[in-house]
Amino acid sequence: MEQMKKNFGFGCMRLPMADGEVDYDEMERMVDLFLEKGFTYFDTAHGYLGGKSEIALRECLVKRYPRESYILTDKLTNFFFDRQEEIRPFFESQLAACSVDYFDFYLMHAQSEENFAKFKRCRAYETALELKAEGKIRHFGISFHDKADVLERILEEYPQIEVVQIQFNYLDYNDTAVQSGACYDVCRRYGKPVIVMEPCKGGSLVRLPEDADVVLKALDSGSNASYAIRYAAGFDGIMMVLSGMSSLEQMKDNLSFMEDFTPLSETELAAVKRVRAILHSKNMIPCTACRYCTEGCPMSISIPDLFACLNAKKTFHDWNADYYYNNVYTVNNGKASDCIRCGKCEKDCPQHLEIRRLLEEAAEELEKK
């Protein structure tokens, strides 16, 4: 596998939006700056932004730059197939959506014990490896959301896996549910390069509560995002750190410290550890707003938005949370109290959150008379 020139990638799950559509003008500016600074890695999936992410990359990147000037990663997601015969047509539709002849990387998306069983049943790994032999995939890998022992089992069964994408950030490193550190150790033991997703934990490590924020501000040397991304990028074996940037301003900030990357200093690491301890003491809901939980919710509950409201009210003492709960997020969607406890959301949650219990907590806090 070729050596990446720079280990920072453009994650396209969160893009600049205007009136519910991707803002192509802003995205073109972001793509132009990203490539101008020597960065080349773009990551998408068909489900991102309801299919709009792949199309946006086609319009803002593929149509405007020669194919050899960028690296494009896409994914096979369990929502879009139920039989092996459906995988190839879906893959071809992704190539067409992006208007490319091949993907540089193609990942088996959101692998967990349950998803892996489905992928095995449908021979998804074997199909992807056939596509690689045909030249339609350059590199084959997985993105992973489960415990370290499950990852080890997958790597044992499919040594052809070339790269593993995991959630990895300073808050989750020792988390017993996400097991970022343990999963990273498995990757290193099996010699698999690591792609990092959620280095800022869906923005939670950027929008810090005041007592944590002042710790990083005292360093006077960078943004909150810079410490989170540099923390992840500083580990051995990290091939790429993805950032889901939704504005040119965010991209400029990220490029400013990744263009000439330096790992965190001892002083910066100590500050990050203090922030981690403060956040753990607050019992925030560690939701990254990936929105996998909302796909099949029978009550159309906008779960990540309701959790954001609850975090804002309890952790940040943001009383606007009540307004957003009642006048924005539940106007056309279900309330927390509408949950029928079917449990589908919990099966799809990469963070393994007890969503049903947390919705009860949200209803109790945010639906007070």
C-alpha positions in Angstrom: 0.0 0.0 0.0 1.4 3.4 -1.0 2.6 5.7 1.7 0.3 8.6 2.2 1.9 12.0 1.8 -0.1 13.5 4.7 -2.1 11.8 7.4 -5.2 14.1 7.4 -8.4 13.3 5.5 -11.6 15.1 4.6 -14.5 13.1 6.2 -17.6 13.8 4.2 -20.4 12.8 6.6 -20.8 16.4 7.7 -20.6 18.9 4.9 -21.5 22.6 4.5 -25.3 22.8 4.1 -27.8 25.5 3.0 -31.5 24.9 3.1 -31.1 21.2 3.5 -28.7 20.8 0.5 -25.0 20.7 0.3 -23.6 24.1 -0.3 -21.5 23.4 -3.4 -19.8 26.8 -3.6 -18.5 26.4 -0.1 -17.5 22.8 -0.6 -15.6 23.7 -3.8 -13.6 26.3 -1.8 -12.9 23.6 0.8 -11.8 21.0 -1.8 -9.6 23.5 -3.5 -7.8 24.6 -0.4 -7.5 21.0 0.8 -5.8 19.9 -2.4 -3.7 23.1 -2.6 -2.2 22.3 0.7 -1.2 18.8 -0.4 -3.9 16.8 1.2 -5.6 14.2 -1.0 -7.8 11.8 1.1 -11.6 12.0 0.9 -14.0 9.6 2.8 -17.7 9.0 2.0 -20.5 6.5 2.3 -23.8 6.1 0.4 -25.8 6.8 3.6 -24.0 10.0 4.4 -26.4 13.0 4.1 -29.0 10.7 2.6 -26.9 10.0 -0.5 -25.9 13.6 -1.0 -22.3 13.2 0.1 -21.3 11.0 -2.9 -23.0 13.4 -5.3 -21.3 16.4 -3.7 -17.9 14.7 -4.2 -18.7 14.0 -7.8 -19.6 17.7 -8.4 -17.0 19.4 -6.3 -14.1 17.0 -6.6 -14.3 14.4 -9.3 -15.6 16.6 -12.1 -13.0 19.3 -11.4 -9.7 17.4 -10.8 -7.9 14.5 -12.5 -8.5 11.1 -10.9 -4.9 10.5 -9.9 -4.8 13.7 -7.9 -7.0 12.4 -5.0 -7.7 9.3 -2.9 -11.4 8.4 -2.6 -12.8 6.0 0.0 -16.4 4.6 -0.1 -18.1 1.9 2.0 -20.5 -1.0 1.8 -23.2 -0.4 4.4 -25.5 -3.1 5.8 -28.7 -1.0 5.1 -28.3 -1.4 1.4 -28.2 -5.1 0.8 -29.8 -8.3 2.1 -28.3 -10.9 -0.4 -25.0 -11.3 -2.1 -26.6 -10.7 -5.5 -27.4 -7.1 -4.4 -23.9 -6.1 -3.5 -22.4 -5.7 -7.0 -25.3 -3.6 -8.4 -25.0 -1.4 -5.3 -21.3 -1.1 -5.7 -21.7 -0.1 -9.3 -24.3 2.5 -8.3 -21.7 4.0 -5.9 -19.1 4.2 -8.7 -21.8 5.9 -10.9 -22.8 8.3 -8.1 -19.2 9.4 -7.7 -18.5 9.2 -11.4 -15.3 7.2 -11.0 -14.0 3.8 -12.3 -12.6 2.6 -9.1 -12.3 3.4 -5.4 -8.9 3.7 -3.8 -10.2 2.2 -0.6 -13.5 0.3 -0.1 -14.5 -0.5 3.5 -16.9 -3.0 5.0 -18.9 -0.4 6.9 -19.6 -0.2 10.7 -18.5 -3.8 11.4 -19.7 -5.2 14.7 -20.5 -8.7 15.8 -24.0 -8.5 14.4 -23.1 -6.7 11.1 -20.2 -9.1 10.6 -22.5 -12.0 10.7 -24.7 -10.5 8.0 -21.7 -9.6 5.8 -20.4 -13.2 6.2 -23.8 -14.7 5.4 -24.0 -12.5 2.2 -20.3 -13.2 1.3 -19.7 -9.5 1.2 -16.0 -9.7 2.0 -15.5 -12.3 -0.8 -17.4 -10.1 -3.2 -15.3 -7.0 -2.3 -12.2 -9.1 -2.8 -13.4 -10.1 -6.2 -13.9 -6.4 -7.1 -10.4 -5.7 -5.9 -9.0 -8.5 -8.2 -10.9 -6.8 -11.0 -9.2 -3.4 -10.3 -12.4 -1.7 -9.1 -11.1 -1.5 -5.6 -7.4 -0.7 -4.9 -7.4 -1.4 -1.2 -9.8 -3.4 1.0 -10.6 -2.7 4.6 -13.2 -2.3 7.3 -14.6 0.4 9.5 -15.3 -0.9 13.0 -17.6 -0.3 16.0 -17.4 -3.0 18.6 -15.2 -4.6 21.2 -11.6 -5.4 20.7 -12.1 -9.2 20.8 -14.6 -9.0 17.9 -12.1 -7.0 15.8 -9.4 -9.6 16.5 -11.8 -12.4 15.3 -12.5 -10.5 12.1 -8.8 -9.9 11.4 -8.0 -13.6 12.1 -10.7 -14.7 9.7 -9.9 -12.2 6.9 -6.1 -11.5 6.9 -6.7 -9.8 3.5 -7.9 -6.8 5.3 -5.4 -4.0 4.6 -6.6 -1.2 6.8 -8.9 -0.7 9.8 -10.9 2.5 10.5 -11.8 2.9 14.2 -13.2 5.6 16.4 -10.2 7.1 18.3 -10.0 10.1 20.5 -8.7 11.2 23.9 -12.1 10.8 25.6 -12.8 7.3 24.3 -9.3 5.8 24.6 -10.0 3.9 27.9 -13.8 3.9 27.5 -15.2 0.4 28.3 -17.9 0.6 25.6 -16.0 2.0 22.7 -12.6 0.5 23.6 -10.6 2.8 21.4 -7.3 2.0 22.9 -7.9 -1.8 23.0 -9.0 -1.8 19.3 -5.9 0.3 18.4 -3.7 -2.3 20.1 -5.3 -5.1 18.1 -4.6 -3.2 14.9 -1.0 -2.7 15.9 -0.6 -6.4 16.9 -1.9 -7.5 13.5 0.1 -4.9 11.6 -2.9 -3.1 10.2 -2.6 0.7 9.4 -5.3 2.7 11.3 -7.7 5.3 9.9 -9.1 7.4 12.7 -12.8 8.6 12.7 -14.4 10.9 15.2 -11.2 12.4 16.6 -13.3 15.3 18.0 -16.1 12.9 19.0 -18.8 14.6 16.8 -17.7 18.1 18.0 -18.0 17.2 21.7 -14.2 17.9 22.1 -14.6 21.2 20.4 -17.6 22.6 22.2 -16.3 22.0 25.7 -18.0 23.0 29.0 -16.4 26.1 30.5 -14.3 24.4 33.1 -12.7 22.1 30.5 -12.4 24.8 27.9 -10.3 27.0 30.1 -7.7 24.2 30.5 -7.0 24.2 26.8 -7.3 28.0 26.4 -4.5 28.4 29.0 -2.2 26.7 26.6 -2.7 29.6 24.2 -1.4 27.7 21.2 -4.3 26.2 19.3 -8.0 25.5 18.9 -9.8 22.8 20.9 -10.0 20.8 17.6 -6.2 21.0 17.2 -5.5 19.2 20.4 -8.0 16.4 19.7 -6.8 15.8 16.1 -3.1 16.0 17.0 -3.7 13.6 19.9 -5.0 11.0 17.5 -2.5 11.7 14.8 0.4 11.3 17.2 0.1 7.6 17.7 2.3 5.1 15.8 0.6 3.3 12.9 -2.0 6.0 12.3 -2.3 6.2 8.5 -5.0 8.8 8.4 -7.1 11.0 10.7 -10.4 12.1 9.3 -12.2 15.3 10.2 -15.8 16.0 9.3 -15.5 19.7 8.4 -18.6 21.7 7.5 -17.1 25.1 6.8 -14.1 26.7 5.1 -13.2 28.2 8.5 -13.0 24.8 10.1 -10.9 23.5 7.3 -8.5 26.4 7.5 -8.1 25.8 11.2 -7.4 22.1 10.8 -5.0 22.6 7.9 -3.1 25.2 9.9 -1.8 22.6 12.4 -1.8 19.5 10.1 0.1 21.0 7.3 3.3 20.7 9.3 2.1 18.2 11.9 3.8 17.9 15.3 2.5 15.6 18.1 1.3 17.0 21.3 3.9 18.1 23.8 4.1 16.8 27.3 2.4 20.0 28.5 -0.4 19.6 26.0 -0.9 15.9 26.8 -1.2 16.7 30.5 -3.9 19.4 29.6 -5.8 16.9 27.5 -5.8 14.4 30.3 -7.2 17.0 32.7 -10.0 17.8 30.2 -10.7 14.1 29.9 -11.1 13.8 33.7 -13.4 16.8 33.8 -15.6 15.4 31.0 -15.8 12.0 32.6 -17.0 13.6 35.8 -20.0 15.1 34.1 -21.6 11.9 32.7 -22.3 13.4 29.3 -24.1 11.2 26.8 -21.2 10.2 24.4 -23.3 10.5 21.2 -21.4 11.5 18.0 -24.6 12.3 16.0 -23.8 9.7 13.3 -27.6 9.3 13.0 -27.5 5.5 12.3 -30.1 5.2 15.1 -32.6 7.3 13.3 -32.7 5.3 10.0 -35.5 3.0 11.0 -37.0 4.5 14.1 -40.8 3.8 13.8 -41.6 7.0 15.8 -39.3 9.2 13.8 -37.5 10.4 16.9 -34.4 12.6 16.1 -32.4 10.8 18.8 -29.0 12.6 18.5 -30.6 16.0 18.6 -32.6 15.2 21.7 -29.4 13.9 23.4 -27.6 17.1 22.4 -30.4 19.1 24.0 -30.1 17.0 27.2 -26.3 17.4 27.3 -26.6 21.1 26.7 -29.1 21.5 29.6 -27.4 19.2 32.1 -23.7 19.9 31.3 -23.6 23.3 29.8 -26.6 24.7 31.7 -28.0 25.9 28.3 -31.6 26.7 28.9 -32.1 27.3 25.2 -32.2 23.5 25.1 -35.9 23.6 26.1 -36.7 25.8 23.2 -34.9 23.7 20.7 -36.4 20.5 22.1 -40.0 21.8 21.9 -39.8 24.1 18.9 -37.3 22.6 16.6 -36.5 18.9 17.0 -39.9 17.6 18.0 -42.1 19.7 15.8 -42.0 17.2 12.9 -40.5 14.3 14.7 -41.3 12.2 17.8 -40.6 13.3 21.4 -38.5 11.2 23.7 -41.6 10.0 25.4 -42.9 8.6 22.1 -40.3 5.8 22.2 -42.0 2.4 22.0 -38.8 0.6 23.2 -38.4 -1.6 20.1 -34.6 -1.5 20.5 -33.7 -1.1 16.8 -31.8 2.1 17.6 -29.5 0.3 20.1 -28.6 -2.4 17.6 -27.5 0.3 15.1 -25.6 2.5 17.6 -21.8 2.4 17.1 -21.4 3.8 20.7 -23.5 1.0 22.2 -25.6 3.5 24.1 -28.6 2.5 26.2 -30.8 4.7 24.0 -34.1 3.6 25.5 -33.1 4.4 29.0 -31.5 7.7 27.9 -34.7 8.7 26.0 -36.6 8.2 29.3 -34.1 10.5 31.0 -34.5 13.0 28.2 -38.3 12.9 28.5 -38.1 13.4 32.2 -35.8 16.4 32.0 -37.0 18.1 28.8 -40.8 17.4 28.9 -41.4 18.9 32.4 -44.6 20.9 32.5 
